[in-house]
Amino acid sequence: MRSNRLDILNLQETIRQDFTAAELRSLKCGGQFAWNWLPANGHSGGLLLGFRDETFEVEEWRKGVFFISAKILQRNINMIWCFMLVYGPAEHGRTDEFLGELERAVTECQVPLVIAGDFNLIRSAGDKSTDNIDWPRVRRFNDSIAYMALRELNRAGARYTWTNRKLNPIRCVLDRFLKGWGANLGKEKRLFKENLLSQVEELDRQADGAGLDEEGWALRYHLEDQLLLVDRMEEEYWKQRSRVRWTLEGDSCTKYFHAIANGRRRKCSIP
């Protein structure tokens, strides 16, 4: 790790209740780090999160059942933002509890944020190597991401981030990086985006039912273009304001898949 000079280090499934100073030094990150962790639940889970002191000042730590987060000052650009590390429950009966906690945390956040970790949820058919998919759960996850006005960062590396380690394995994308603006940053823009998403959803319901005429499809394309413009504005903001290197040890985020608009274009053709 020392050779990569990481600014943010995240470890998942530590299966640990705590860490000693010697154990943290043994990670050999180079330099001084501010560390905190979420204890494991029995023989599963556990999160460790650290920030390089010369790059960040940690202003506040926060812990939930499924996450640990830090409000941080990035010294080189004097920017305050939040980094949240999550570990979603493998027991899908707790999915609503997990997403509900996440939604509350994001709603209460007053600064830009990045969320990373193992969500233990998929967003599309392409996220799983088999067709045994719980579509209501997929919709619940995508609806939650849309509600929080988050978008997903691209990744490199293997297509899938998890396997059940069988000779004929099931493979899934469970690990992601998401980013957002927080509750009150750019509130008008967030409300504008939510309104666009609502209109797109309604047009998609009409398209799947009675269908849309040419005017309806023209409106659908226009709304999608507006959403893409908002997304590009968010992307430019982060490119200009953040120059940070981080790692999610052992995992990487998935390619961007928009909860509502992206991917619909293939289905939208004027008859």
C-alpha positions as a printed Julia matrix, in Angstrom:
271×3 Matrix{Float64}:
   0.0     0.0     0.0
   2.9     2.36    0.74
   3.97    2.37   -2.93
   0.51    3.64   -4.02
   0.43    6.52   -1.49
  -3.24    6.16   -0.69
  -5.14    9.12    0.76
  -8.2     7.13    1.82
  -8.16    3.48    2.84
 -11.29    1.35    3.28
 -11.45   -2.26    4.44
 -14.62   -4.35    4.48
 -15.52   -7.54    6.32
 -12.73   -7.08    8.83
 -14.46   -9.52   11.25
 -12.9    -7.45   14.03
 -14.28   -5.66   17.08
 -11.35   -3.25   17.31
  -7.77   -2.54   16.18
  -4.59   -1.79   18.1
  -2.2     0.99   17.09
   0.36   -1.65   16.13
  -2.13   -3.39   13.83
  -2.95   -0.13   12.1
   0.74    0.66   11.63
   1.19   -2.81   10.11
  -0.97   -1.75    7.16
   2.1     0.23    6.0
   0.19    3.05    4.34
   3.03    5.54    4.87
   2.5     8.69    6.93
  -0.03    9.42    9.66
  -3.69    8.4     9.28
  -6.85    9.18   11.21
  -8.61    5.83   11.78
 -12.03    4.69   12.89
 -13.99    1.48   12.49
 -17.39   -0.18   12.77
 -17.18   -3.42   14.77
 -18.18   -6.71   13.18
 -21.51   -8.3    13.97
 -20.43  -11.67   15.27
 -18.53  -13.47   12.5
 -19.54  -11.14    9.68
 -19.1    -7.52    8.66
 -16.82   -4.93   10.17
 -15.48   -1.78    8.48
 -12.21    0.14    8.78
 -11.8     3.66    7.41
  -8.7     5.85    7.39
  -7.66    9.28    6.04
  -4.13   10.59    5.47
  -3.51   13.48    7.87
  -1.54   15.61    5.43
  -4.39   15.42    2.88
  -7.45   15.56    5.13
  -8.63   16.86    8.45
 -11.44   14.75    9.88
 -14.03   17.09   11.37
 -16.64   14.55   12.43
 -17.13   10.77   12.55
 -20.53    9.12   12.36
 -21.57    5.48   12.68
 -24.78    3.61   11.9
 -25.79   -0.03   11.82
 -24.55   -0.42    8.24
 -22.1     2.46    7.72
 -19.28    4.58    9.03
 -18.73    8.07    7.64
 -16.48   11.07    8.09
 -16.97   14.74    7.35
 -13.56   15.8     6.05
 -11.71   18.94    5.03
  -9.58   18.41    1.92
  -6.66   20.64    2.71
  -5.31   21.44   -0.78
  -8.58   22.97   -2.01
 -10.14   23.9     1.35
 -13.23   21.85    0.52
 -15.44   20.05    3.05
 -17.16   16.86    1.96
 -18.27   13.52    3.36
 -17.03    9.99    2.71
 -19.28    7.09    3.74
 -18.32    3.4     3.79
 -21.21    0.92    3.81
 -21.76   -2.81    4.16
 -25.26   -3.95    3.19
 -26.88   -6.94    4.89
 -26.65  -10.34    3.25
 -30.08  -11.08    4.78
 -32.38   -9.44    2.25
 -35.13   -9.2     4.83
 -33.13   -6.25    6.19
 -32.84   -4.43    2.84
 -35.47   -1.83    3.74
 -33.72   -1.21    7.09
 -30.39   -0.74    5.3
 -31.7     1.57    2.57
 -33.81    3.51    5.06
 -30.75    4.21    7.21
 -28.78    5.23    4.13
 -31.53    7.57    2.92
 -31.72    9.27    6.32
 -27.95    9.72    6.48
 -27.78   11.21    2.98
 -30.76   13.49    3.65
 -29.05   14.82    6.77
 -25.74   15.41    4.98
 -25.1    19.09    4.29
 -22.06   18.71    2.0
 -21.08   16.76   -1.14
 -20.56   13.09   -0.45
 -19.13    9.86   -1.81
 -20.57    6.5    -0.72
 -18.55    3.31   -1.23
 -18.79   -0.3    -0.22
 -20.57   -3.62   -0.59
 -24.29   -2.92   -0.92
 -25.21   -6.61   -1.34
 -27.73   -5.47   -3.96
 -27.77   -5.39   -7.76
 -29.18   -2.71  -10.06
 -29.75   -4.51  -13.37
 -29.7    -7.89  -15.1
 -26.13   -7.18  -16.16
 -25.06   -7.17  -12.51
 -25.64  -10.94  -12.15
 -24.42  -13.92  -14.14
 -27.74  -15.8   -13.85
 -31.34  -14.81  -14.54
 -32.51  -15.59  -11.0
 -33.19  -11.96  -10.07
 -35.51  -10.43   -7.49
 -36.83   -7.55   -9.58
 -38.83   -5.84   -6.8
 -35.58   -5.65   -4.79
 -33.74   -4.24   -7.84
 -36.42   -1.57   -8.23
 -36.27   -0.77   -4.52
 -32.5    -0.19   -4.75
 -32.75    1.95   -7.88
 -35.63    3.95   -6.43
 -33.56    4.61   -3.32
 -30.57    5.8    -5.37
 -32.86    8.09   -7.4
 -34.48    9.42   -4.2
 -31.05   10.29   -2.8
 -30.06   11.91   -6.14
 -26.92    9.78   -6.35
 -25.03    8.61   -9.41
 -22.5     5.85   -9.85
 -18.83    6.25  -10.7
 -17.18    4.16  -13.39
 -14.67    1.45  -12.58
 -11.97   -0.63  -14.19
 -11.15   -4.28  -13.57
 -13.22   -7.45  -13.56
 -16.86   -7.26  -14.59
 -18.11   -8.82  -11.34
 -16.99   -8.08   -7.78
 -18.37  -11.15   -5.95
 -18.63  -14.9    -6.5
 -20.07  -17.73   -4.42
 -16.8   -19.66   -4.97
 -18.41  -22.7    -6.63
 -17.01  -24.58   -9.63
 -19.96  -23.23  -11.61
 -20.16  -19.9    -9.78
 -22.82  -17.26   -9.48
 -21.15  -13.88   -9.98
 -22.53  -10.46   -9.09
 -21.69   -6.77   -8.96
 -22.26   -5.81   -5.33
 -19.57   -3.17   -4.7
 -20.09    0.41   -5.83
 -19.01    4.03   -5.57
 -21.85    6.56   -5.56
 -21.66   10.32   -5.3
 -24.14   13.06   -4.49
 -24.57   16.63   -3.43
 -25.99   16.28    0.08
 -29.35   17.5     1.28
 -29.07   21.28    0.98
 -26.24   21.77   -1.5
 -27.8    22.84   -4.78
 -31.31   22.21   -3.42
 -33.03   23.79   -6.41
 -30.99   21.65   -8.81
 -31.82   18.51   -6.82
 -35.53   19.31   -6.9
 -35.3    20.04  -10.62
 -33.67   16.63  -11.18
 -36.31   14.86   -9.08
 -39.03   16.52  -11.18
 -37.35   15.36  -14.4
 -37.1    11.81  -13.07
 -40.77   11.85  -12.1
 -41.81   12.93  -15.6
 -39.59   10.28  -17.2
 -41.08    7.57  -15.0
 -44.62    8.61  -15.96
 -43.8     8.6   -19.68
 -42.17    5.17  -19.33
 -45.33    3.83  -17.68
 -47.37    5.21  -20.58
 -44.93    3.7   -23.11
 -45.22    0.28  -21.44
 -49.0     0.57  -21.47
 -50.92    2.26  -24.27
 -47.74    3.59  -25.87
 -46.56    7.08  -26.81
 -47.12    9.13  -29.94
 -44.34   11.09  -31.66
 -44.92   14.12  -29.42
 -44.64   11.89  -26.34
 -41.36   10.35  -27.51
 -39.99   13.8   -28.38
 -40.76   14.94  -24.82
 -39.19   11.75  -23.42
 -35.96   12.37  -25.34
 -35.92   16.03  -24.27
 -36.28   15.1   -20.59
 -33.52   12.53  -20.9
 -31.23   15.14  -22.47
 -31.95   17.46  -19.53
 -31.04   14.7   -17.07
 -27.79   14.03  -18.89
 -26.99   17.74  -18.76
 -27.52   17.83  -14.99
 -25.3    14.76  -14.64
 -22.56   16.39  -16.71
 -22.74   19.47  -14.47
 -22.26   17.27  -11.41
 -19.37   15.46  -13.09
 -17.63   18.73  -13.93
 -18.05   19.94  -10.35
 -16.24   16.88   -9.0
 -13.52   17.03  -11.65
 -12.75   20.64  -10.73
 -13.01   20.32   -6.96
 -11.66   16.9    -6.05
  -8.27   15.4    -6.81
  -8.17   12.51   -4.33
  -6.86    8.96   -4.62
  -8.7     6.3    -2.62
  -9.11    2.57   -2.65
 -11.77    0.11   -1.61
  -9.46   -2.76   -0.8
 -10.36   -5.91   -2.72
 -13.25   -4.35   -4.58
 -14.05   -1.7    -7.15
 -17.12    0.23   -8.18
 -19.4    -0.63  -11.08
 -19.98    1.18  -14.33
 -22.53    3.98  -14.29
 -26.1     2.75  -14.61
 -28.72    5.48  -14.29
 -31.72    4.44  -12.21
 -34.26    5.86  -14.6
 -33.04    7.38  -17.84
 -29.95    5.49  -18.93
 -30.64    2.39  -20.98
 -34.16    3.42  -21.88
 -32.97    4.95  -25.15
 -32.69    1.49  -26.7
 -36.4     0.9   -26.08
 -37.49    4.31  -27.27
 -38.17    4.21  -30.99
 -40.93    6.1   -32.73
 -43.22    3.55  -34.46
